[in-house]
Amino acid sequence: MIVRDVLADLSRWWREGRPVGMATVVGTWKSAPRPPGATMLVGPDQTAVGSVSGGCVEAAVYELGLAAIESGAPQLVRYGVSDDDAFSVGLTCGGIIDIFVERVDPASFPQLGEVAAAIEAESPVAVATVIRDPADRVGRRVLVWPDRVDGSLGSAHFDAALVEDVRGMLASGLTGPLHYGSDGERLGDEVTVFVASYAPPPRMLVFGAIDFASALARQGAFLGYRVTVCDARPVFATSRRFPGVEVVVDWPHRYLTGEIEAGRVDGRTVVCVLTHDPKFDLPVLRIALDREFAYVGAMGSRRTHDDRVAGLIEAGVTEAQLKKLHSPIGLALGARTPEETAVSITAEIIADRWGGGGQKLSTLDGSIHENLDRR
């Protein structure tokens, strides 16, 4: 349970053999300010690194981190507006957060160096930690890679269920809690295991090296995607026009086929087709719509869209596959410039990912995060 922005400090203290208090957000409800996986460290020199609530409960968690360093005992705590001490710790956002606090040092987490190396190398690994258990397993960890496992909860049945579930979360890049019975029964709720997945960044494949692609590539990188711009025309697909992202000169459909066969794309991959030229669009969209990508969108006017759909149907694309196509691409924000259009596209990607409707919050009733609460 190590968020990337505290990894350098944690690794340094761990290599020096100095104990650290580590607090991690392991559950959130309503308007909690930080997501599961957010981490705060209390260093051996009593410095605080990172954040679990954007300032709301840091002071209280800091004291728990100091206590964890001293005692070595892990602790699961909850803060929220219904708590007696909610006002005293300053949780003013109205949400509820669960935080797991533990001591980390070479004795308690001997595999940390290996995990840190995998995170730095963008090699997939997940850390599963028991955070609630009536038996004496709180704090136990199981490390899961796509091809191996390190650690055990003391039950072959529990280990098998956990590893299977964790690998599913790792493949999707998901971080969050899992609930089990005392021996790994999936319908039980006695045991909670928090899974922190460290998967490579999701990919954004932008086909068509046009000015809109340059703005979208910058926006995608800002959102944490590994962006690739691909175009068959070498005069347009240049690193000079697209600094800081991968640029590939190839036919879009051929490049996408190669990435699929090499296993370098997955269910988190976003595909944006911006060429609005049927000789490029149709072949790559036919391949993309045949996969379970997170998002497939294509740029063009209403007339271009109608012609595109007709061409895809003629090429054998089914009605079910066409329902996955976002075309014309983006939300109706009134965008005019390439930069505004990039915001429109990424806004639709975000809304599609989390189930948002794209409406103005000022026109809606209920919790701001109600869509997140339902997922």
C-alpha positions as CSV (number, residue, x, y, z in Angstrom):
1,M,0.0,0.0,0.0
2,I,2.5,2.6,-1.3
3,V,1.4,5.6,-3.3
4,R,4.0,6.6,-5.8
5,D,4.6,10.1,-4.5
6,V,6.0,8.8,-1.2
7,L,7.9,5.8,-2.6
8,A,11.3,7.5,-2.7
9,D,11.2,8.5,0.9
10,L,9.9,5.2,2.0
11,S,12.5,3.2,0.1
12,R,15.3,5.3,1.4
13,W,14.3,4.9,5.1
14,W,13.7,1.2,4.5
15,R,17.1,0.7,3.0
16,E,18.6,2.5,6.0
17,G,16.8,0.1,8.3
18,R,14.8,2.9,10.0
19,P,11.1,2.3,10.9
20,V,8.4,4.4,9.3
21,G,4.7,4.8,10.3
22,M,2.6,4.3,7.1
23,A,-1.1,5.3,7.0
24,T,-3.1,4.3,3.9
25,V,-6.7,5.2,2.9
26,V,-8.4,1.8,2.6
27,G,-12.0,2.8,2.3
28,T,-14.0,5.9,1.4
29,W,-17.7,6.9,1.4
30,K,-19.4,10.0,0.1
31,S,-17.2,13.0,-0.3
32,A,-14.0,11.6,1.1
33,P,-11.1,13.9,-0.1
34,R,-8.5,11.2,-1.1
35,P,-9.1,7.9,-2.9
36,P,-8.2,4.4,-1.6
37,G,-4.4,3.9,-1.8
38,A,-3.5,7.5,-0.8
39,T,-0.6,7.3,1.7
40,M,1.0,9.4,4.4
41,L,4.3,8.5,6.0
42,V,5.6,9.5,9.5
43,G,9.3,9.3,9.0
44,P,12.0,8.3,11.6
45,D,12.9,11.9,11.9
46,Q,9.2,12.7,12.7
47,T,8.6,14.4,9.4
48,A,5.3,13.9,7.6
49,V,5.2,12.9,3.9
50,G,2.1,12.6,1.7
51,S,-1.5,13.0,2.6
52,V,-4.5,10.9,3.4
53,S,-7.2,13.6,3.5
54,G,-5.9,16.8,2.0
55,G,-5.4,18.2,5.5
56,C,-8.6,17.1,7.3
57,V,-7.2,14.4,9.6
58,E,-3.5,14.5,9.1
59,A,-2.7,15.7,12.6
60,A,-4.6,12.8,14.2
61,V,-3.1,10.3,11.8
62,Y,0.4,11.7,12.5
63,E,0.0,10.7,16.1
64,L,-1.2,7.2,15.1
65,G,1.9,6.9,12.9
66,L,4.2,7.8,15.8
67,A,2.4,5.2,18.0
68,A,2.8,2.6,15.2
69,I,6.5,3.2,15.1
70,E,6.8,2.8,18.8
71,S,4.5,-0.3,19.3
72,G,4.7,-2.0,15.9
73,A,0.9,-2.7,16.2
74,P,-1.2,-2.1,13.1
75,Q,-4.5,-0.2,13.5
76,L,-7.6,0.4,11.4
77,V,-9.4,3.6,12.2
78,R,-12.4,5.4,10.8
79,Y,-13.0,9.2,10.6
80,G,-16.3,10.8,9.6
81,V,-18.9,13.3,10.5
82,S,-20.8,10.7,12.6
83,D,-17.7,10.2,14.8
84,D,-17.6,11.7,18.2
85,D,-14.2,13.2,17.4
86,A,-15.0,14.3,13.8
87,F,-15.0,18.0,14.7
88,S,-11.8,17.7,16.7
89,V,-9.9,16.1,13.8
90,G,-11.3,18.5,11.3
91,L,-13.1,16.2,8.8
92,T,-15.2,19.0,7.4
93,C,-15.8,17.5,3.9
94,G,-18.7,15.4,5.1
95,G,-17.2,12.1,4.0
96,I,-16.0,9.0,5.8
97,I,-12.6,7.4,5.5
98,D,-11.0,4.2,6.8
99,I,-7.2,4.4,7.4
100,F,-4.9,1.6,8.1
101,V,-1.8,2.6,10.1
102,E,1.2,0.2,10.4
103,R,4.9,0.2,11.0
104,V,7.1,-0.5,8.0
105,D,10.8,-1.6,8.3
106,P,12.9,-4.4,6.8
107,A,11.7,-6.9,9.4
108,S,7.9,-6.2,8.9
109,F,8.1,-5.8,5.1
110,P,11.2,-7.6,3.8
111,Q,9.9,-7.6,0.2
112,L,9.5,-3.8,0.0
113,G,12.7,-3.4,-2.0
114,E,11.4,-5.8,-4.7
115,V,8.0,-4.1,-4.7
116,A,9.6,-0.7,-5.1
117,A,11.8,-1.9,-8.0
118,A,8.7,-3.3,-9.8
119,I,6.8,0.0,-9.3
120,E,9.8,2.0,-10.7
121,A,10.1,-0.4,-13.6
122,E,6.3,-0.2,-14.3
123,S,6.2,-4.0,-13.9
124,P,2.8,-5.2,-12.6
125,V,2.6,-6.2,-8.9
126,A,-0.1,-6.1,-6.3
127,V,0.2,-6.0,-2.5
128,A,-2.6,-7.6,-0.5
129,T,-2.7,-6.7,3.2
130,V,-5.1,-8.0,5.8
131,I,-6.6,-5.0,7.5
132,R,-9.4,-6.6,9.5
133,D,-9.6,-10.1,10.9
134,P,-10.9,-11.6,14.1
135,A,-8.0,-14.1,13.9
136,D,-4.4,-12.9,14.3
137,R,-3.7,-12.1,10.7
138,V,-3.9,-8.3,10.6
139,G,-0.9,-6.9,8.8
140,R,0.0,-10.1,6.9
141,R,0.8,-9.5,3.3
142,V,0.6,-11.5,0.1
143,L,2.5,-10.1,-3.0
144,V,1.0,-11.1,-6.3
145,W,2.7,-10.9,-9.7
146,P,1.1,-12.1,-13.0
147,D,3.3,-15.3,-12.7
148,R,4.2,-15.8,-9.1
149,V,3.2,-15.2,-5.5
150,D,5.1,-14.3,-2.3
151,G,3.4,-14.8,1.1
152,S,0.5,-16.7,2.6
153,L,-2.4,-16.2,5.0
154,G,-1.9,-19.7,6.4
155,S,-4.7,-21.4,4.5
156,A,-4.3,-22.9,1.0
157,H,-8.0,-22.4,0.3
158,F,-7.8,-18.7,1.4
159,D,-4.6,-18.1,-0.6
160,A,-6.1,-19.6,-3.8
161,A,-9.2,-17.4,-3.6
162,L,-7.2,-14.3,-2.8
163,V,-4.6,-14.8,-5.5
164,E,-7.3,-15.3,-8.1
165,D,-9.2,-12.2,-7.1
166,V,-6.0,-10.1,-6.8
167,R,-4.8,-11.0,-10.2
168,G,-8.2,-9.9,-11.6
169,M,-7.8,-6.5,-9.9
170,L,-4.2,-6.2,-11.1
171,A,-5.2,-6.9,-14.7
172,S,-7.7,-4.0,-14.4
173,G,-5.4,-1.7,-12.4
174,L,-7.9,-1.7,-9.5
175,T,-7.1,-0.8,-5.9
176,G,-9.5,-1.4,-3.1
177,P,-10.8,-3.8,-0.4
178,L,-11.9,-7.5,-0.7
179,H,-14.1,-9.2,1.8
180,Y,-14.0,-12.9,2.8
181,G,-15.1,-15.4,5.3
182,S,-12.6,-16.6,7.9
183,D,-11.2,-19.2,5.4
184,G,-11.5,-17.2,2.2
185,E,-15.2,-17.8,1.5
186,R,-16.2,-15.1,-1.0
187,L,-19.7,-14.6,0.5
188,G,-18.2,-13.9,3.9
189,D,-17.4,-10.6,5.6
190,E,-15.3,-11.5,8.6
191,V,-12.0,-10.6,6.9
192,T,-11.0,-7.5,4.9
193,V,-8.0,-7.5,2.6
194,F,-6.8,-4.3,1.0
195,V,-5.3,-4.7,-2.4
196,A,-3.0,-2.1,-3.9
197,S,-2.4,-2.7,-7.6
198,Y,0.6,-1.3,-9.3
199,A,0.0,-1.8,-13.0
200,P,1.7,0.0,-15.9
201,P,0.0,3.2,-16.8
202,P,-3.1,2.8,-19.0
203,R,-2.5,3.5,-22.7
204,M,-4.0,6.1,-24.9
205,L,-3.6,5.4,-28.6
206,V,-4.2,8.4,-30.8
207,F,-4.6,7.7,-34.5
208,G,-4.1,10.6,-36.8
209,A,-1.2,13.1,-36.3
210,I,-3.2,16.3,-36.6
211,D,-3.3,19.4,-34.5
212,F,-6.1,18.0,-32.4
213,A,-3.9,15.0,-31.7
214,S,-1.2,17.2,-30.3
215,A,-3.5,18.8,-27.8
216,L,-5.1,15.4,-26.9
217,A,-1.7,13.8,-26.4
218,R,-0.8,16.5,-23.8
219,Q,-4.1,16.1,-22.0
220,G,-3.8,12.4,-22.0
221,A,-0.3,12.5,-20.5
222,F,-1.5,14.9,-17.9
223,L,-4.2,12.4,-16.9
224,G,-1.6,9.7,-16.4
225,Y,-1.9,7.8,-19.7
226,R,1.0,6.5,-21.7
227,V,0.2,8.2,-25.0
228,T,1.1,6.9,-28.4
229,V,0.4,8.9,-31.6
230,C,0.3,6.8,-34.8
231,D,-0.1,7.9,-38.4
232,A,1.0,6.3,-41.7
233,R,2.2,9.7,-43.0
234,P,5.8,10.3,-41.9
235,V,5.6,14.0,-42.7
236,F,3.1,14.5,-39.9
237,A,4.1,11.8,-37.4
238,T,7.2,13.4,-36.0
239,S,8.6,13.7,-32.5
240,R,9.1,17.4,-33.1
241,R,5.3,17.8,-33.5
242,F,4.5,15.5,-30.5
243,P,7.2,16.0,-27.9
244,G,7.2,13.8,-24.9
245,V,5.0,11.0,-26.3
246,E,5.7,7.9,-28.4
247,V,5.3,8.6,-32.1
248,V,4.8,5.7,-34.5
249,V,4.8,5.8,-38.3
250,D,2.6,2.9,-39.4
251,W,-0.9,2.2,-40.7
252,P,-3.2,2.4,-37.7
253,H,-4.8,-1.0,-38.2
254,R,-1.5,-2.7,-38.6
255,Y,0.0,-1.0,-35.5
256,L,-3.1,-1.8,-33.4
257,T,-3.0,-5.5,-34.5
258,G,0.6,-5.7,-33.5
259,E,0.0,-4.2,-30.1
260,I,-2.9,-6.6,-29.4
261,E,-0.8,-9.6,-30.5
262,A,2.1,-8.5,-28.3
263,G,-0.2,-8.1,-25.3
264,R,0.7,-4.4,-24.8
265,V,-2.9,-3.2,-24.6
266,D,-5.7,-4.2,-22.2
267,G,-9.1,-3.4,-20.9
268,R,-7.9,0.1,-19.7
269,T,-6.7,1.1,-23.1
270,V,-8.3,4.2,-24.7
271,V,-8.4,4.5,-28.5
272,C,-9.1,7.9,-30.2
273,V,-9.3,8.0,-34.0
274,L,-8.9,11.5,-35.3
275,T,-8.1,11.2,-39.0
276,H,-11.7,11.2,-40.2
277,D,-10.4,9.5,-43.4
278,P,-12.2,6.2,-44.1
279,K,-9.1,4.5,-45.5
280,F,-7.5,5.0,-42.0
281,D,-10.6,5.0,-39.8
282,L,-12.5,2.0,-40.9
283,P,-9.8,-0.7,-40.6
284,V,-8.6,0.4,-37.2
285,L,-12.1,0.9,-35.8
286,R,-13.2,-2.5,-37.0
287,I,-10.3,-4.0,-35.0
288,A,-10.8,-1.8,-31.9
289,L,-14.5,-2.4,-31.7
290,D,-13.8,-6.2,-31.7
291,R,-11.9,-5.8,-28.4
292,E,-13.0,-4.8,-24.9
293,F,-11.2,-1.5,-24.6
294,A,-12.1,1.1,-22.1
295,Y,-13.1,3.6,-24.7
296,V,-13.2,3.9,-28.5
297,G,-13.9,7.3,-30.1
298,A,-13.8,8.7,-33.5
299,M,-13.7,12.4,-34.7
300,G,-15.9,13.7,-37.5
301,S,-19.0,15.6,-38.4
302,R,-22.5,14.0,-38.3
303,R,-22.3,13.2,-42.0
304,T,-18.9,11.6,-41.5
305,H,-20.3,9.6,-38.6
306,D,-23.2,8.3,-40.7
307,D,-20.8,7.4,-43.6
308,R,-18.5,5.7,-41.1
309,V,-21.2,3.6,-39.5
310,A,-22.4,2.5,-42.9
311,G,-18.8,1.5,-43.8
312,L,-18.3,-0.4,-40.5
313,I,-21.6,-2.3,-41.0
314,E,-20.5,-3.2,-44.5
315,A,-17.2,-4.4,-43.1
316,G,-19.0,-6.8,-40.7
317,V,-19.1,-4.8,-37.5
318,T,-22.2,-5.8,-35.4
319,E,-24.8,-3.6,-33.8
320,A,-23.5,-4.6,-30.4
321,Q,-20.0,-3.5,-31.3
322,L,-21.2,-0.2,-32.8
323,K,-22.8,0.7,-29.4
324,K,-19.2,0.9,-28.0
325,L,-18.3,3.6,-30.5
326,H,-18.2,7.2,-29.2
327,S,-18.8,9.1,-32.4
328,P,-18.7,12.0,-32.9
329,I,-16.1,12.0,-30.2
330,G,-16.3,14.1,-27.0
331,L,-18.9,15.9,-24.9
332,A,-20.9,18.9,-26.1
333,L,-18.8,21.6,-24.4
334,G,-18.9,24.1,-27.2
335,A,-15.2,23.5,-27.9
336,R,-13.6,25.4,-30.7
337,T,-9.8,25.1,-30.4
338,P,-7.7,21.9,-30.4
339,E,-7.1,22.4,-26.7
340,E,-10.8,22.8,-25.9
341,T,-11.6,19.8,-28.1
342,A,-9.0,17.7,-26.2
343,V,-10.8,18.7,-22.9
344,S,-14.1,17.6,-24.5
345,I,-12.7,14.2,-25.4
346,T,-11.0,13.5,-22.1
347,A,-14.1,14.7,-20.3
348,E,-16.1,12.0,-22.1
349,I,-13.4,9.4,-21.3
350,I,-13.6,10.3,-17.6
351,A,-17.5,10.3,-17.7
352,D,-17.5,6.9,-19.5
353,R,-15.0,5.4,-17.0
354,W,-16.9,6.4,-13.9
355,G,-20.5,6.5,-15.1
356,G,-20.9,10.2,-15.1
357,G,-23.5,12.0,-17.1
358,G,-21.5,15.1,-18.0
359,Q,-24.1,17.5,-16.6
360,K,-23.4,20.7,-14.6
361,L,-23.2,19.8,-10.9
362,S,-25.1,23.0,-10.1
363,T,-28.2,21.4,-11.8
364,L,-28.1,18.1,-9.9
365,D,-29.3,17.1,-6.5
366,G,-27.7,14.6,-4.1
367,S,-24.1,13.7,-3.4
368,I,-21.5,15.0,-5.8
369,H,-19.9,11.5,-5.7
370,E,-23.1,9.5,-5.9
371,N,-22.0,7.9,-9.2
372,L,-18.7,6.8,-7.5
373,D,-20.6,5.4,-4.5
374,R,-22.7,3.2,-6.8
375,R,-19.9,1.6,-8.7
